Amino acid sequence: MMKTVIALSMVVLAVSVSSAKIKPQKTQDMYKVTMVSPVNGSYTISPALPDDGMVASGTELTVRANSFDGYSLDAIYYTYKGGMWGTTSVENFTPTMKITVDKDMSVGATFVKSDLVDNLNVTHDVVYAQPGVKPLKYDVYSPKGAENLPLAIIVHGGGWSSNNEDIMRGLARELAIGGKYVIFSIDYRWVNTLDGDEEPNSMHELIEDVFGAIAHIQEHAAEYGGDPTKIAITGDSAGGHLSASAAILSPMIGDGGFGKANGVYEFMPSYMPQGKTVEAVNKEITDAIKVAAPSYGPFNASDFKQFMPKDAGEDYYDAVSPAAHVPNVGERVIPYFIVRGTQDPLISNEVVQPYVEDLKENGQTVEYIQVEGAGHAFFDWKPDAQTRATFARYGVPYAAEMKSFFDSVLY
């Protein structure tokens, strides 16, 4: 590969009359760019990197990816240190990505087997609302020729304070195998001011975003070949809580405000279809959610108080806790599929088991699987090799189990 010679700015020496000392000017900032070896494809960077990988700040790199036979591009990406989990990846889903160098970073491309995506129409970044600084989006994975299929909606995790819908694309592709579901992977606001909002976001507003996404998805489901009256909802970690909230708390959708009046806690979706009343949206969402699969998540706000508003009391905790509102099977039927890893350091069996027991005591069907040897977040999909290997080991087989459970309810 041709190597590009990086021209360093000239060091100008100035002679001070008073001190007669030589004072060099500051040289241009340089950053290390590391190429990650690709598997099942290749990529090029232009201009080519120097042997030591040191690149001048502000340099624009163009990355072009090519997949090998039998494989398709997953993403071009760059990763840098920082963010809630120690590193952050920025991803692009087209064969060309432009990157401006402004920090040390690793650059790479990932590829997946073509049979995972060849039969899908993938639509990225559908904006459903913008209640704050961040546009709220979802991605759609629709089987080609889809017609009136049930919907599977995924809510990502990340401590209610990181990640977006892209991290669930591995699970989305697995649930789309067989062409039985139109998959929607949704994003939502982060708690506090982590999105850049001046006013802190509270937990109930994240739940309102999930309801807003569902309302928007129902309104547009037919455009992707989906049936808005049949919904399976899943999510992992924080998304486990939010997906369970969507399934259990939808009867609390309303316009009475959230805690503004004594004893009144109602969720106002962050998106409302034009011409529909909040009562109609309440009924449509409540009637449509037929099955839930919240993975390794907490269900009682007492288990995640640190993410709550400082002035929140027990009434607030109860209002955002699915565990406080489990319906009896005589009122609503919501079968549950729940998994957690036996080596999960964040969500213990003691967090999940009481919810499982409460569901069973109310007559709900529950399949609870503790995955031997698995840690936390095994349904996540990130470009690093370790996360992808974990997904292959645990995410793939238990996505198949989840889909089979959905089938038992919706087919």
N, C-alpha and C positions, 0 to 999 in steps of 0.2 A: 504494500500500500504506500502511495506517495505520502511523504510527510510534509506538513506545512511548516515553514519557518516563521515563527512568531517574532515580529519586529518589536523589540522593546524600545520604549521612548528613551531618547538620549538623556544621559545624565549631565545636566548643565552645572558646571562648577563656577561658583561666584567668589570673587576675592573681596573680602571686606577691607575697606581702607583703614578702619579703626583697629581691627584685630589682626588683619592679614592672614586669617584662617580660611581654609577652603570648606564651604558648606554645600554638600550635595542636596539637590531637590529630591522630594519623595518620588520614588519610581511608581509606575502604574501597578494597581492591584492585580495579582495573578491568583488563579484558582485551579485546583486539581480536578480534572475530569477523568473519571475511570470508566472504561468500557466493560460491561458485564458480558461474559461469553453467552451467546444465545444457544438455545436448543430447538431443533426442528425448524430452523429458519436462519436468516442472516440479516444484518443491517450494516449500513455505511453511515459515516459522519462526514459532513463537508462544511468547512474546510477540515481536512484530516488533522487529527491531533498530533502534536509533537511527541517524541519518544517519552518524555517525562510527564506528559499529560497536562502540563501547566499552560493555562489559557488566560489571555488578558480579559479582565472584567469588561462586560459589555459586548463581547464577541457573540454573534448569532451563529448557532450551529444548526444545520439541517440534517435530520436523521431520516433515512429511508429504509424501510423494512421489506423483506421478501420472505415468504413462507416456502418451505419445502413441499413436495408433492404429498398430498394427503393431510396437509395442515393449513390452518388459516391464522391470520394475525389476531392476537388477543389485544395487545396494546404496545405502543412505544411509550417509554417512561423515563423520568429521571427521579432519583431519590437523594434526599439531603438530610442531614442531622437537624432535629428539631421537631416540635409538635408534641402532642400528649403522650405518644408511645415511643418517643426517642428518635424516630425517623418519619419522614413524610414523603410520599410518592405523588408525583403529578403525572397523569396518564393521558394518552391521546389514542383514539381508536381508529384513526385513518393511517394509511401507509407512510405518510410524511408528517413529521413534527418539527417545528422550529423552537429552539431553546436558546434563551439569552443567558449567558453565563454570568452569575452574580454571586456565586458561592461554590464551595467544594461540592461535587455531586458525582453520583454514579449514573450512567446512561445505559439503557438496554432495551430489549424487545422480547415479548413473550408470544408463544404460539400455542394453539390448541388443535386437537383433531378436527378435521373439517366436518365430520359427520355430526359434531355437536352444534354447528351453526349453519350448515348448508341449507337446512330446511326452515330457517328462521328469518323473519323480517325483524331487524332490530332498529328501534327508534330511540335515540338518546335525547335526554334533556328536554322533555316536555314540561313546560312551566305551568304549574297549576295555581300558584298564588305567590304573592310577595308581601307578607305582612311586616317585614323588616328589611334590612339591608340585602339579605341574601335571597335571590329568586329560589323558590322551592320547586323541585323538579322530580320527575320520575322517568325511568326507562322502560320500554316495552319490548318483550320478546314474544313475537306472535308467530305461530307455525304458519308456513305458507299454505294458503287455501283455507285458513281457519274460518269456521262458521259456527256462531252460537256456542262457543266453548266456555266452560266455567273459567273463572278468573282465579289466579293465585297471586296474592299480594304479599310482598316481602318488605319488612321494615328492618333496616340495618341497625347494628349496635355501635358501640363506641363511647360508653359512659354518658350517653345523652349529650355529649360535648365534643364529638369528633366523628370523622368518616362521612361518607355520603353513599348514595345509592350504588356507586360503582363497585363497592366492596362485596356486594351480593351477586355479582354477575355469574360467578361459578355456580352458585345454587340455582340461579335463574335458568341457566342452560340445562342443568340436570333435571329440573322440574319440567322443562319443555320437551324432554325426550319422549317420544311416542306421540307427540302432537295432540295431547288431550287438554292442555291448558294454555291460556294466554297469560303470560307472566308480567307483573308490574313490580318494579323495584323502586321504592319511594325514599325521598329525603324529607327532612324536617328541620326546624330551627334547633339550635343548640341552647342549652340552659345558660343563664346569666348573660354576659355580654360577649361571649366567645365568637359570635357571628359578626361582631362589630356594631351591634345595635346599642344605642345610647341607653335605652331602658332595658333592664335585665329581663330575659325570658324565663318564665316559670314552667314547672312541669305540666300544668294543665294546658298550657299553650302548645306544647309539643304534641299532646294528645289531640288538641284541636286541629293541628296540622295533619295528623294522620287521618282524622275524619274528613278534613278538607280534601286530601288526596283521594280518599275513597269516593267522595261525592263527585269529584272531577272525573275519576276513572269510570264510574258508573255512567256518567253523562256521555262519555266518549267510547265506551267499551265496544260498541258495535263497529266502530271504525277499524278496529283491530281484530274483528271476528269473535268478540267476546260476549258472553251473556251476563249482563249486570245484576241479575237476580241470583246468581250462584257464585259465592266467593269463599275461597279458602284463604286464611291469613296466617302468615308465619313471620318470625323475626328472631334475631339472636341477641342474647345479652340484654342491653338496654332495649333493643328492638323486641326482645322477648316480652318485656314488660309492656311496651307500647302496643304490640300486636294483641296481647291478652286484653289490654285496655280497650282496644277497638272492638274485640269480640264481646266483652262483658259489659262495658260502660256505655255502649251506644244508646240504651234507653234514656241516658242522662243528657243526650243532645238537646239543646234548647237555647232560648235567647234571654233567660232570666238572669244571666251573669254568673260569675264563678266566685261565690263568697261575698258578693257585694251586699246582698240581703241576708239576714240571719238565717242560716240553715239551707240556703239555696245554692246549689252547686251544679251548674249546667254548662255543657261544652258547646261553644259556638264554633262550627267548622270554619277554618281559615279560608275556605272557598265555599261559596254557595251558588248553585246553578241558578241562572236568571229565571225568575218567575216561579220558583219553588219556595214553599214555606219551610221553616225549620222543622215543623212537625212532619212534613212529607219526607224530608231528608232523614230524620230520625227513623221513621218507619222503613224507608227503603234500605238503609244500611243495616238496621237491626234484622230485618227479614232476610237480607241477602247473605249475611255471614253464616255459613252452614257448618264450618269446621275450623279449628284453630290448632296451630303447631308452634307455640312459643318455646324456643330452645334456650337452655341454660340461662334463664332470666329470673329476676326477683318479681314477686307478685304482691308484696306488702311494703308500703312506703317506709315502714320502720326499718327495713333492710337497706334503704338507700337515703337516709335522712340528710346526708351531706350534700345531696343534689337538690334539696328542697329550699324554698325561700326561708330566710332566717326567721320570719315572723309567722311561719305556717304552724297551725295547731293541729290537734287530732282530727278535727272535722275535715281539714284540708287533706291530711294524710289518707283518711278513709276515702275521700272523693276521688283520689288518683290511684287507689289500690284495687286491682281486680279481685283480690282476696276478700275484700269487704262486701262484694256484690255478686257472689256466685249465685246464679239462678237455680231453682229447683227444676228438674227435668220436666215437671208438669207445666212449667211456665215457658221455658225455652230449652231446646235441645242443642247443645254445642259439644260435639265430641272433641276430645283433646289428644294430640300426639305431642309428647314432651321428651326431650333428650337432654342429658348432661354428661360430661366426662367424669370418670371416677377420679381423675387427677386434676380436676378443675380447682385452681387455688382461689377463685373469686366467688363462685356460686356453689355452695356446699349442698349436699343432700338435705341438710336441715333447713335450708332456705326453700327448697322445692317441695319436699315431702308434705308439709302441712297443706299446701295448695292442692296437691294431688288428692289427699285425703278428704279435703273439703268438697272437691268436685265429685268424688265418689259418694260421699254422704248425701249429696244432693241428687244422686241418680245419674250423673253424667258419665258417659263412657270415657275412660282415660287409658291410654297406653303410655307408660312411663318407662323409658329405657335408660339405664346408666351404662354408658359406653366405656368398656374396660380399656384403661390406659390413655384415654383421651383427656386433653386439657381443655382450656377455654377457647372459644372462638374458632372451632374447627370447621364452621361453615363459611368463614371469611376467605376471600380470594384477593391476594396482593401479588405484586410482581416478584417478590423475593422467593427464592427457591424453597426455603423452609416452610413458608405459609402454603405454597402450592403443593408441597409434598404432604403436609398435614391434611389438606383438603382431599387429596387423592386417597389417603389412607382412611379417613373417617368421614369426611363430607360427602364423598360420592356414594358409599353404600347406605348412609343414613338419609341422604336425600331420596334415594330409591325407596327406602322404608317409608319416608314421609309421603311420597307420591302415592305409594300403594294404599296408605291410610286415607289420603284424600279420595282416591278412587272408590274406596269402600263406602264413602259417604255420598259422593257426587255422581257416581256411575252405577 
